[in-house]
Amino acid sequence: MTRDDLIREYKEHSGTWPALVGIYAVLVGAMVLSGYMMVG
């Protein structure tokens, strides 16, 4: 993949970044929660 291909992909998917942020937030939250469960 060239730099231009990466830029094109980024521009195509830039509209969906709030959904990606939400998914990452859920994943990180689940990891933190399971970590607290193990420690606690």
URWONOR-V677553 format. One record per backbone hydrogen bond with DSSP energy under -1.0 kcal/mol. NH is the residue of the N-H (numbers start at 1). CO is the residue of the C=O. E is the energy in kcal/mol with one decimal. If there is no record, write none. Layout:
# URWONOR-V677553
NH;CO;E
NH;CO;E
This chain:
# URWONOR-V677553
6;2;-2.0
7;3;-2.4
8;4;-2.6
9;5;-2.6
10;6;-2.7
11;7;-2.4
12;8;-2.2
13;9;-2.2
16;13;-1.5
17;14;-1.0
20;16;-1.8
21;17;-2.7
22;18;-2.2
23;19;-2.4
24;20;-2.7
25;21;-2.6
26;22;-2.2
27;23;-2.4
28;24;-2.9
29;25;-2.6
30;26;-2.5
31;27;-2.3
32;28;-2.7
33;29;-2.7
34;30;-2.5
35;31;-2.0
36;32;-2.4
37;33;-2.2
38;34;-2.1
39;35;-2.3
40;36;-3.3
